[in-house]
Amino acid sequence: MFSKIKLLKNNSGQAMVLFALVFVALCGFAAIAIDVGSVAVEKTDLQDAADAAALGGAQDLPSAANAKSAAVYYAGQNGVQASETAATSPYNGDSKKIEVVCTRTVEYTFARVLGFTSIDLSARAVAEYNSQWAGEALPFINLDDNYETNSEIVAWEKTGPGDFESIDNYEIINSDDPDKCYFKVDYMHGIEIKKGTVATIKQEVGYVYDQHYPDKPVYVLSLSTDVMNSDKVKLIDGSYRSLSKLKNNDVIDPSQLMLLKCIFHDYDYKGKTLYFTVLDEYDIANNEFPPDYVNPEGGDVKLVD
């Protein structure tokens, strides 16, 4: 009788030990299934917040202060507190980039049984503001002035029979607002020559002149020096035409173009002639754009790291 009771007690004790071991094992599995899964979700959320914060902050570049403030705001909109967000701009010396690092300590639940209390997570994103030229330029093309040997050029002047360096593929933005009016040129599809003076845009050109004179830069398209020197212009259909024989509605291939950064000297309203000093030149045919240009429609932002 006593031996049976003793045997039962021994079995009960063994069962308790076995249960304890199984419970620890179950907690371990729960830690893997729940805590690890929870950490993965937190990591994803943190990365999403960092991405959103970097993109949101980049919208305000190159103003580092505004960009960093915006990054913290957008991180907060995605559930990450200001104390968990670090924004750096300029990033690696580049004023067009911002780095955002979001950090958070995640407390374990079941993994505590295994001796793990928490884990520190971090997510990082770098975004860049792309302020490349979006087509804001005067609706003319320099066909004859060598900007490499003489910084002074003239536009909207007669360069051939009926040719006044006018183009046709442009849009007037804010045409009724003297302070915000500008021209947007569709250069990517080639530049269409328009014969005649196109006098109907004198007022809008005057608006742009008043906004930029005497020292605010303005952009003007030009044939490259090599093209002008060769006297052969490639058209969008692949054919070539002499400069002196350009016809109305001929479309010059984008590969022939340069972008000139200029300041105004004068605007002859009556004679419809513009005078400039060239400050810089950009080979837009090979994706060279003004680094300090501010797109009036805003720039593009993208994650770069």
N, C-alpha and C positions, 0 to 999 in steps of 0.2 A: 504494500500500500504506500509506504513512505517512499519507496524507490520510484513508484509511478509519479508521485507528486514532484519529486526532485527532477525527474525526467521532463515533466511538463514545464517546470520553472526554467530548466536549462534551454528547452526549445523556445520558450517565450523570450528569454534573454537573447538567444541567437536571432530570433525574428526581429527583435527591436534593433539589434545591430545591423541586420540585413536591411531593414526598412530605412534606417538612418543613411546607410550607404546608397540605397536606391534613391532616397530623397535628394541627397547631394547630387547624384548623377542627373536626376530629373531637373534640378535647378540649373545644372550646367547646360543641359539641353535647352531649357527655357531661356537661359542667358544668351545662348547662341541664336535661338529662334526669335526672341523678342528684343533683347538689348542690341544685338548686332544689327538686326533689321531696323531698329529705331535709330541707331547711329547712321546707317546708310541713308535713311530718309532725311535726317538732320543735315548730313553732308550735302545731299542734293539741294535741299532748301537753301543752305548757306551759299552754295555755288551759284544758284539762281539769283540770290540777292546780290552777290558780288558782281555778277554779269550786269544786272540791271543798274546797279550803282555806278559802275564804270561807264556804261553807255549814257546814263543820265548825266553824270558829271562831265563827260566829254562834250556834251552839247554846249557847255559854257566856256570851253577853252577858246583862246589861250589865257583867259583870266583864271589863274590858279586858285585864287581865293574863292571865286564863285563856283568853280568846278568842284572843289573839295566839299564845299557846303552842300552843293546839289547832290554829290555822291552820298553823303551821310543821310540826306533827306530820302533819296530813293532806296537806300538800304533799309531805312526805317519803314518805308511803305511796304517792304517785303519781309517785315518781321525781325529785322536785325537792329539792335539798339545802337545809339551813337557810340557808347562805350565799347561796343564790339566791332567798330568799323574804323579802319585806318586808311586814309586816302593820301596819295602822294602825287604831286604835280609841281613842276615838270618831272617827268619820269625818265631817268637816265639822261638828263639834260635836254630832253625833247619837250618843248612847251606845248606840242600838239598831242601829248599822251598823258594819261592818268592811270595810276595803279590803285586798285582797291583791294584790301585784305580784310575779310570778315572772319572773326574768331568767336568760338563759343565753347564753354565747358558743358558737356553732357553728362548727367548723373546716371549711373547704372542702377538697375532695379534688382534683377535676379543675380547678376554677375557678382554682387557683393558677397554672396556665399562662397565664391571662389577667390575672394580677396581683392576684387577690382571694384573701385568706388566710382571712378569717373574717367572721362577721356577728353582731351583738348582737340577740338577740330578747327580747321582753317580752310578757307577757300580764297582764291586769288584770281583777279581778272585785270587785264590791261586793255584800255580802249584808246582809240586814236580819232582825233577830229580831222577830217579831210576837207580842207578849205580850197581845194583846187578850183581853178577858174571854171565858171558855169556858163560862160558865154556873154557876160556883161561887157559890151564894147560899143563904140560908136559904129553906126551903120555904113562904114566906108572901108576901103582897102587901099593901102599904099602900093602903088604900082610902079613908081619911078624914082623915089628918093632912097639913096643908099644910106641906110641908118648906121652902117658900120664905119663909114668914113666921115659922116657928117651927122651930128646928133640932132640937127634941126631938120624937120620934115614938114611938108604941107599936105593936107588932105582936102578932099572935096574940090580939087582943082582939075582943070582940063588937061588930060594927058594924051588925048587922041581925038579923032572925029567923034563927037558926041559922048565921049567918055570922061566922066567927072569923078571916077573912083567910087561911084555909088554901088551899093549892093542891094539885093532884094529880099534875102531870107533873114528877116529880123522881126522882132516883136517889140512894141513900145509898152513898157510897164509903167503904170501910174501916170498915164499921159496928161491927166488934168491936175497933177500935183507938182508944182515947180520944185518942191524940196525932195521929192522921192522918185521923180521920173528918171527912167534909164532905159537903155536899149539892150535886148537880149538877142544875140546872134546865134543862129543854128549853124555853127561851123563844121560839126561832125559830118554833115551830109554834103559838104562842099559849099563854096561861096558863089552865089549867082550874081553875075555882073548885070547891072541895070544902067542902060544908057540914059543920058540926060542928067540934069542937075538934081532931080527929085526935091524940088523946093518946098514940098508940102510938110517937111519935117523941120523947117527952120526953127519953129518955136520950141520944139522938144530938144533939139540940139542946143538951143540957147539955155534951156533949163539945166542941162548937164554942164554946160560951160559955167553957168553961175554957181553951181554946186561945187565945182572943182577948181576954178581959177582962184588964186594963182599957183597954189602949191599942192593941191590934192591930186594924186595920180589918176589917170584915166587910161583905158586900154584901147588900142587901135590894131586892127589886123593889117598884115603886110605880106606881100610875096617875100620869100627869102632872098637874100642877096644873090645866092647862086642862081636862082631862077631868073631874077632880073638881069643878071649879067649874061645869061645864056640866051635871053630873048625867046625862050620856049617855055610855054606854060602847059602843064599837063591838066587835061580836063577830066571830069568825073567818069567819062566813058572810056578813058585810056588814051585818047588821041591827044595830040599836041597842037598848040596854036601860037603864033607869034604874038608878042605883047601888043604890037600895033594893029593886029587884026582880030583882037577879041571882039566878039559880037554880043549884041543884046541877048541876055538869058544864057550865055555860056556859063557853065558851072565849073569853077576851078576845084581841082582835087585837093582834099585837106592836106595831102603830103607836101604841097607847095607853100604852106602857110607858116608864118611866124606871128607871134603876139608881141606887140611893143607896149611897154609901160611908159607913159608920157606925162608931161605936165603941159598945160596950155600956155601959149604965148599970147595968142589973140584969136578972136573970132570975128571975121568980117561978115556981119549979118547980111549986108546988102549983096556982097559978092559971093556969099555962100562959100567961104574959104576958112579953113582951120589951120592954125600954126602951132607946132609942138616942139618940145625938146624931149628926145628919147632918153629915158633913165635906165631902162633895162630891156632885154629881149628874151623871149622864151620860145623854144622849139616845140610848139604844141603838137607837131606831127609825130614827135617822139616822146610824148607824154611829159614834157617839161612845162611846169606851171608856176605861177607866182606863189612863193611860199607864204607871203603875208596877206594874200587876198582874202577879204571877208565877203563871202557870198551873201547878197542881200536877201536871198531866200533861205538862208541857213546852210550849214554844211552837212556832209554825211559823216556818221560815226560808225565805227566798226570795232569789234573785238580783235585784238592782234596777238594776245597771249593769255 
